[in-house]
Amino acid sequence: MPHTSSAKKHLRQTEKRNARNRAAKKSIKLQIKSFLAAVTAGDSAKLQTEYNLAAKKLDRAAARRMIHPNLAARKKSQLARQMAAKPAAAKA
């Protein structure tokens, strides 16, 4: 446990940051899950909106350094590939 007042303040700040980061990461994971649900459902309009929301959340978290920017880019690429493959499979 911290003893000095500055160490106590630092602990409070760290706990706030951890809670904020954890909430943002959870929100991203939930959005990706809803995107994957839309992929299995096959609704192209809902699929596009879910992708846009997921990409927006990933970009915002990367800009704030909650996640690494390369992770955000990689996830967006994976989601875009799934989105592009879904209509092609339906046409074939």
DSSP file (Angstrom, degrees, kcal/mol; ACC not computed):
  #  RESIDUE AA STRUCTURE BP1 BP2  ACC     N-H-->O    O-->H-N    N-H-->O    O-->H-N    TCO  KAPPA ALPHA  PHI   PSI    X-CA   Y-CA   Z-CA
    1    1 A M              0   0    0      0, 0.0     2,-0.1     0, 0.0     7,-0.1   0.000 360.0 360.0 360.0 143.6    0.0    0.0    0.0
    2    2 A P        -     0   0    0      0, 0.0     3,-0.0     0, 0.0     6,-0.0  -0.391 360.0-172.8 -71.3 148.1    1.2    3.5   -0.7
    3    3 A H        +     0   0    0     -2,-0.1     2,-0.1     0, 0.0     0, 0.0   0.780  60.8  69.2-107.8 -42.0    2.3    5.7    2.1
    4    4 A T  S  > S-     0   0    0      1,-0.1     4,-2.0     4,-0.0     5,-0.2  -0.403  83.6-120.0 -81.4 159.1    3.0    9.1    0.7
    5    5 A S  H  > S+     0   0    0      1,-0.2     4,-2.2     2,-0.2     5,-0.1   0.865 114.0  52.5 -66.2 -35.3    0.2   11.3   -0.5
    6    6 A S  H  > S+     0   0    0      1,-0.2     4,-2.3     2,-0.2    -1,-0.2   0.876 109.1  49.7 -69.2 -35.0    1.6   11.4   -4.1
    7    7 A A  H  > S+     0   0    0      2,-0.2     4,-2.0     1,-0.2    -2,-0.2   0.867 110.1  51.3 -69.1 -35.4    1.8    7.6   -4.2
    8    8 A K  H  X S+     0   0    0     -4,-2.0     4,-2.1     2,-0.2    -2,-0.2   0.910 110.5  48.5 -65.9 -41.3   -1.8    7.4   -3.0
    9    9 A K  H  X S+     0   0    0     -4,-2.2     4,-2.5     1,-0.2    -2,-0.2   0.918 109.5  52.5 -63.8 -42.9   -2.9    9.8   -5.7
   10   10 A H  H  X S+     0   0    0     -4,-2.3     4,-2.4     1,-0.2    -1,-0.2   0.885 108.1  51.6 -60.8 -39.0   -1.0    7.8   -8.3
   11   11 A L  H  X S+     0   0    0     -4,-2.0     4,-2.4     2,-0.2    -1,-0.2   0.908 109.3  49.9 -63.6 -43.1   -2.8    4.6   -7.2
   12   12 A R  H  X S+     0   0    0     -4,-2.1     4,-2.0     1,-0.2    -2,-0.2   0.923 111.9  48.2 -61.7 -43.3   -6.2    6.4   -7.5
   13   13 A Q  H  X S+     0   0    0     -4,-2.5     4,-2.5     1,-0.2    -2,-0.2   0.904 110.7  51.3 -63.6 -41.3   -5.2    7.5  -11.1
   14   14 A T  H  X S+     0   0    0     -4,-2.4     4,-2.8     1,-0.2    -1,-0.2   0.905 108.8  50.6 -63.2 -42.4   -4.0    4.0  -12.0
   15   15 A E  H  X S+     0   0    0     -4,-2.4     4,-2.1     2,-0.2    -1,-0.2   0.894 110.9  49.1 -63.9 -39.3   -7.3    2.5  -10.8
   16   16 A K  H  X S+     0   0    0     -4,-2.0     4,-2.4     2,-0.2    -2,-0.2   0.931 112.8  47.2 -63.7 -45.4   -9.3    5.0  -12.9
   17   17 A R  H  X S+     0   0    0     -4,-2.5     4,-2.9     1,-0.2     5,-0.2   0.912 111.1  51.4 -62.9 -43.2   -7.2    4.3  -16.0
   18   18 A N  H  X S+     0   0    0     -4,-2.8     4,-2.6     1,-0.2    -1,-0.2   0.915 111.0  47.9 -61.2 -42.7   -7.5    0.6  -15.5
   19   19 A A  H  X S+     0   0    0     -4,-2.1     4,-2.2     2,-0.2    -1,-0.2   0.911 113.4  47.7 -64.1 -42.4  -11.2    0.7  -15.2
   20   20 A R  H  X S+     0   0    0     -4,-2.4     4,-2.1     2,-0.2    -2,-0.2   0.920 114.3  45.9 -64.9 -44.5  -11.5    3.0  -18.3
   21   21 A N  H  X S+     0   0    0     -4,-2.9     4,-2.5     1,-0.2     5,-0.2   0.903 112.1  51.2 -65.9 -41.3   -9.3    0.8  -20.4
   22   22 A R  H  X S+     0   0    0     -4,-2.6     4,-2.2    -5,-0.2    -1,-0.2   0.903 110.4  49.3 -63.4 -40.8  -11.0   -2.4  -19.3
   23   23 A A  H  X S+     0   0    0     -4,-2.2     4,-2.2     2,-0.2    -1,-0.2   0.894 111.5  49.2 -65.2 -40.2  -14.4   -0.9  -20.2
   24   24 A A  H  X S+     0   0    0     -4,-2.1     4,-2.1     2,-0.2    -2,-0.2   0.915 111.9  47.7 -66.5 -42.6  -13.2    0.1  -23.6
   25   25 A K  H  X S+     0   0    0     -4,-2.5     4,-2.3     1,-0.2    -2,-0.2   0.888 111.7  50.5 -66.3 -38.2  -11.7   -3.3  -24.4
   26   26 A K  H  X S+     0   0    0     -4,-2.2     4,-2.4    -5,-0.2    -1,-0.2   0.901 109.0  52.0 -64.5 -40.7  -14.9   -5.0  -23.2
   27   27 A S  H  X S+     0   0    0     -4,-2.2     4,-2.1     2,-0.2    -2,-0.2   0.892 109.6  49.3 -62.7 -40.3  -16.9   -2.7  -25.5
   28   28 A I  H  X S+     0   0    0     -4,-2.1     4,-2.4     2,-0.2    -2,-0.2   0.930 110.8  49.8 -64.3 -45.1  -14.7   -3.6  -28.5
   29   29 A K  H  X S+     0   0    0     -4,-2.3     4,-2.1     1,-0.2    -2,-0.2   0.900 111.2  49.0 -62.0 -40.9  -15.0   -7.3  -27.8
   30   30 A L  H  X S+     0   0    0     -4,-2.4     4,-2.1     2,-0.2    -1,-0.2   0.889 110.7  50.8 -65.8 -38.5  -18.8   -7.1  -27.5
   31   31 A Q  H  X S+     0   0    0     -4,-2.1     4,-1.9     2,-0.2    -2,-0.2   0.901 109.6  49.8 -66.4 -39.9  -19.0   -5.1  -30.8
   32   32 A I  H  X S+     0   0    0     -4,-2.4     4,-2.5     1,-0.2    -1,-0.2   0.892 109.5  52.4 -65.2 -38.6  -16.8   -7.7  -32.6
   33   33 A K  H  X S+     0   0    0     -4,-2.1     4,-2.0     1,-0.2    -2,-0.2   0.898 108.8  49.2 -63.9 -39.7  -19.1  -10.4  -31.2
   34   34 A S  H  X S+     0   0    0     -4,-2.1     4,-1.8     2,-0.2    -1,-0.2   0.855 109.9  52.4 -68.5 -32.7  -22.2   -8.6  -32.6
   35   35 A F  H  X S+     0   0    0     -4,-1.9     4,-1.9     2,-0.2    -2,-0.2   0.928 109.3  48.8 -64.1 -44.9  -20.4   -8.3  -35.9
   36   36 A L  H  X S+     0   0    0     -4,-2.5     4,-2.0     1,-0.2    -2,-0.2   0.850 108.8  53.4 -65.3 -33.3  -19.7  -12.0  -36.0
   37   37 A A  H  X S+     0   0    0     -4,-2.0     4,-1.9     1,-0.2    -1,-0.2   0.884 108.2  50.3 -65.5 -38.1  -23.4  -12.7  -35.1
   38   38 A A  H  X>S+     0   0    0     -4,-1.8     4,-2.2     2,-0.2     5,-0.7   0.842 106.8  55.7 -68.2 -32.8  -24.4  -10.5  -38.1
   39   39 A V  H  <5S+     0   0    0     -4,-1.9    -2,-0.2     1,-0.2    -1,-0.2   0.931 110.5  43.9 -63.9 -45.1  -22.0  -12.5  -40.3
   40   40 A T  H  <5S+     0   0    0     -4,-2.0    -2,-0.2     1,-0.2    -1,-0.2   0.843 112.4  53.1 -69.9 -32.0  -23.7  -15.8  -39.3
   41   41 A A  H  <5S-     0   0    0     -4,-1.9    -1,-0.2    -5,-0.1    -2,-0.2   0.867  99.1-141.2 -70.6 -35.9  -27.2  -14.2  -39.8
   42   42 A G  T  <5 +     0   0    0     -4,-2.2     2,-0.8     1,-0.3    -3,-0.1   0.569  47.1 146.5  89.3   8.7  -26.3  -13.0  -43.3
   43   43 A D     >< -     0   0    0     -5,-0.7     4,-2.3     1,-0.2    -1,-0.3  -0.713  31.8-163.9 -81.8 110.3  -28.0   -9.6  -43.2
   44   44 A S  H  > S+     0   0    0     -2,-0.8     4,-2.0     1,-0.2    -1,-0.2   0.850  85.0  51.0 -69.1 -35.0  -25.7   -7.4  -45.4
   45   45 A A  H  > S+     0   0    0      2,-0.2     4,-1.9     1,-0.2    -1,-0.2   0.935 114.6  43.0 -67.4 -44.8  -27.1   -4.1  -44.2
   46   46 A K  H  > S+     0   0    0      1,-0.2     4,-2.6     2,-0.2     5,-0.2   0.869 111.1  57.6 -67.1 -35.5  -26.7   -5.0  -40.5
   47   47 A L  H  X S+     0   0    0     -4,-2.3     4,-2.2    -9,-0.2    -2,-0.2   0.915 106.5  47.9 -60.5 -44.6  -23.3   -6.5  -41.3
   48   48 A Q  H  X S+     0   0    0     -4,-2.0     4,-2.4     2,-0.2    -1,-0.2   0.908 112.8  47.5 -65.4 -42.5  -22.1   -3.1  -42.7
   49   49 A T  H  X S+     0   0    0     -4,-1.9     4,-2.2     2,-0.2    -2,-0.2   0.904 112.1  49.9 -67.0 -39.5  -23.3   -1.1  -39.8
   50   50 A E  H  X S+     0   0    0     -4,-2.6     4,-2.3     2,-0.2    -1,-0.2   0.892 111.2  49.7 -65.6 -38.4  -21.8   -3.5  -37.3
   51   51 A Y  H  X S+     0   0    0     -4,-2.2     4,-2.9    -5,-0.2     5,-0.2   0.928 109.8  51.0 -64.3 -44.1  -18.5   -3.4  -39.1
   52   52 A N  H  X S+     0   0    0     -4,-2.4     4,-2.1     1,-0.2    -2,-0.2   0.905 111.9  46.9 -60.9 -41.9  -18.6    0.4  -39.1
   53   53 A L  H  X S+     0   0    0     -4,-2.2     4,-2.3     2,-0.2    -1,-0.2   0.909 113.2  48.7 -66.1 -41.6  -19.2    0.5  -35.4
   54   54 A A  H  X S+     0   0    0     -4,-2.3     4,-2.5     2,-0.2    -2,-0.2   0.921 112.2  48.2 -64.8 -43.5  -16.5   -2.0  -34.7
   55   55 A A  H  X S+     0   0    0     -4,-2.9     4,-2.7     1,-0.2    -1,-0.2   0.891 111.1  51.6 -63.9 -39.3  -13.9   -0.1  -36.8
   56   56 A K  H  X S+     0   0    0     -4,-2.1     4,-2.3    -5,-0.2    -1,-0.2   0.921 111.4  46.1 -63.7 -44.3  -14.9    3.1  -35.1
   57   57 A K  H  X S+     0   0    0     -4,-2.3     4,-2.3     2,-0.2    -2,-0.2   0.898 113.3  49.7 -66.6 -39.5  -14.3    1.7  -31.7
   58   58 A L  H  X S+     0   0    0     -4,-2.5     4,-2.2     2,-0.2    -2,-0.2   0.929 112.1  47.8 -63.8 -44.8  -11.1    0.1  -32.7
   59   59 A D  H  X S+     0   0    0     -4,-2.7     4,-2.4     1,-0.2    -2,-0.2   0.903 112.1  49.3 -63.1 -41.5   -9.8    3.3  -34.2
   60   60 A R  H  X S+     0   0    0     -4,-2.3     4,-1.7     1,-0.2    -1,-0.2   0.908 112.1  47.6 -66.2 -41.6  -10.8    5.4  -31.1
   61   61 A A  H  <>S+     0   0    0     -4,-2.3     5,-2.7     1,-0.2     6,-1.0   0.875 113.0  49.3 -66.9 -36.3   -9.1    2.9  -28.7
   62   62 A A  H ><5S+     0   0    0     -4,-2.2     3,-1.1     3,-0.2    -2,-0.2   0.885 108.3  53.0 -69.8 -37.9   -5.9    2.9  -30.9
   63   63 A A  H 3<5S+     0   0    0     -4,-2.4    -1,-0.2     1,-0.3    -2,-0.2   0.856 112.3  45.1 -64.9 -33.8   -5.9    6.7  -31.0
   64   64 A R  T 3<5S-     0   0    0     -4,-1.7    -1,-0.3    -5,-0.2    -2,-0.2   0.387 114.2-120.5 -89.6   3.8   -6.0    6.8  -27.2
   65   65 A R  T < 5S+     0   0    0     -3,-1.1    -3,-0.2     2,-0.2    -2,-0.1   0.748  75.6 129.6  63.0  26.6   -3.4    4.0  -27.0
   66   66 A M  S   <S+     0   0    0     -5,-2.7     2,-0.3    -6,-0.2    -4,-0.2   0.827  83.5  17.4 -74.0 -32.6   -5.8    1.7  -25.1
   67   67 A I  S    S-     0   0    0     -6,-1.0    -2,-0.2    -9,-0.2    -1,-0.2  -0.905 102.1 -90.2-129.2 162.3   -4.8   -0.9  -27.7
   68   68 A H     >  -     0   0    0     -2,-0.3     4,-1.8     1,-0.1     3,-0.5  -0.490  31.4-128.5 -72.2 140.5   -1.9   -1.0  -30.0
   69   69 A P  H  > S+     0   0    0      0, 0.0     4,-2.3     0, 0.0     5,-0.2   0.845 109.5  55.9 -59.2 -33.8   -2.6    0.7  -33.4
   70   70 A N  H  > S+     0   0    0      2,-0.2     4,-2.5     1,-0.2     5,-0.2   0.868 104.8  53.2 -66.7 -34.4   -1.3   -2.4  -35.2
   71   71 A L  H  > S+     0   0    0     -3,-0.5     4,-2.6     2,-0.2     5,-0.2   0.919 109.3  48.7 -63.5 -43.7   -3.8   -4.6  -33.3
   72   72 A A  H  X S+     0   0    0     -4,-1.8     4,-2.4     1,-0.2    -2,-0.2   0.923 112.7  47.4 -62.5 -44.2   -6.6   -2.2  -34.4
   73   73 A A  H  X S+     0   0    0     -4,-2.3     4,-2.1     1,-0.2    -2,-0.2   0.903 112.7  49.4 -64.1 -41.0   -5.5   -2.4  -38.0
   74   74 A R  H  X S+     0   0    0     -4,-2.5     4,-2.3     2,-0.2    -2,-0.2   0.918 111.9  47.6 -65.6 -44.1   -5.2   -6.2  -37.9
   75   75 A K  H  X S+     0   0    0     -4,-2.6     4,-2.6     2,-0.2     5,-0.2   0.913 111.4  50.6 -63.8 -43.0   -8.6   -6.6  -36.4
   76   76 A K  H  X S+     0   0    0     -4,-2.4     4,-2.4     1,-0.2    -1,-0.2   0.896 110.7  50.0 -61.8 -39.6  -10.2   -4.3  -38.9
   77   77 A S  H  X S+     0   0    0     -4,-2.1     4,-2.2     2,-0.2    -1,-0.2   0.912 110.7  49.1 -64.7 -43.1   -8.5   -6.2  -41.7
   78   78 A Q  H  X S+     0   0    0     -4,-2.3     4,-1.9     1,-0.2    -2,-0.2   0.916 113.2  46.8 -63.1 -43.4   -9.8   -9.5  -40.4
   79   79 A L  H  X S+     0   0    0     -4,-2.6     4,-2.4     1,-0.2    -2,-0.2   0.897 111.1  51.6 -66.6 -39.9  -13.3   -8.2  -40.1
   80   80 A A  H  X S+     0   0    0     -4,-2.4     4,-2.4     1,-0.2    -1,-0.2   0.884 108.3  51.9 -65.1 -37.9  -13.3   -6.7  -43.5
   81   81 A R  H  X S+     0   0    0     -4,-2.2     4,-2.1     2,-0.2    -1,-0.2   0.909 110.6  47.9 -64.7 -40.7  -12.1  -10.0  -45.0
   82   82 A Q  H  X S+     0   0    0     -4,-1.9     4,-1.5     1,-0.2    -2,-0.2   0.897 112.1  49.8 -65.1 -39.3  -15.0  -11.8  -43.3
   83   83 A M  H  < S+     0   0    0     -4,-2.4    -2,-0.2     1,-0.2    -1,-0.2   0.891 112.5  46.6 -66.6 -39.4  -17.4   -9.2  -44.5
   84   84 A A  H  X S+     0   0    0     -4,-2.4     4,-0.9     1,-0.2    -1,-0.2   0.839 111.9  51.1 -72.2 -32.4  -16.1   -9.5  -48.1
   85   85 A A  H  X S+     0   0    0     -4,-2.1     4,-2.1    -5,-0.2    -1,-0.2   0.796  99.1  66.2 -75.2 -28.3  -16.2  -13.3  -48.1
   86   86 A K  H  X S+     0   0    0     -4,-1.5     4,-1.7     1,-0.2    -1,-0.2   0.942 102.9  42.0 -64.5 -51.3  -19.8  -13.5  -46.8
   87   87 A P  H  > S+     0   0    0      0, 0.0     4,-1.9     0, 0.0    -1,-0.2   0.860 113.1  55.6 -65.1 -31.8  -21.6  -12.0  -49.9
   88   88 A A  H  X S+     0   0    0     -4,-0.9     4,-1.6     1,-0.2    -2,-0.2   0.892 107.7  48.4 -66.2 -38.2  -19.3  -14.0  -52.2
   89   89 A A  H  < S+     0   0    0     -4,-2.1    -1,-0.2     1,-0.2    -3,-0.1   0.851 110.1  52.2 -69.3 -33.3  -20.3  -17.2  -50.5
   90   90 A A  H  < S+     0   0    0     -4,-1.7    -2,-0.2     1,-0.2    -1,-0.2   0.858 109.8  48.7 -70.7 -34.1  -23.9  -16.3  -50.8
   91   91 A K  H  <        0   0    0     -4,-1.9    -1,-0.2     1,-0.2    -2,-0.2   0.843 360.0 360.0 -72.4 -33.8  -23.6  -15.7  -54.6
   92   92 A A     <        0   0    0     -4,-1.6    -1,-0.2    -5,-0.2    -2,-0.2   0.460 360.0 360.0 -77.3 360.0  -21.8  -18.9  -55.2
